[in-house]
Every structure is written in C-alpha cells, then in structure tokens.
Amino acid sequence: MKKLLEFLQESNGILSSTRLCFVGFAVVLTLTWAYTSLTAEPRALQSIPWDVVAILGMLMTGKVMQKSKESSE
C-alpha cells in the first residue's frame, strides 16, 4: 500500500490529484472494457470508442503539462 501512495506522490511528497484521476480513469476503463468483452455474445474483444480514448489522452497530456510547468519553476 505504501508503494501505491508513493506512486501517487510528486517528487516533493505531495499527493497528485492529476495522477490519481489518470490512474483511476484508466483502471475503470480497463475493468469496464474487460467486463464487456467477457460478457459479450459471442465472446470478442470490444472496441473502445474514440471519445473515451481522447479523454484518456487529455488526462495524460494534462499530467505532462503539469510536470513540465513544475520543473520549469
């Protein structure tokens, strides 16, 4: 559990809400995709809509922008 908290912290020790949002969204997305793929008839990998992929990309971009802004200060 301690390692998980370290993963969610910035280098200065403060918890990162951006990182938490990204990881949370990715986990929910993965679990939902796995559930729909396993319960589909016939069983097949389901496609992930591009708007959901775009949201994930925006969250990742926000994290990158936040980190680059913090390191420039």
Beta strands, then each sheet from edge to edge (+ up, - down):
end
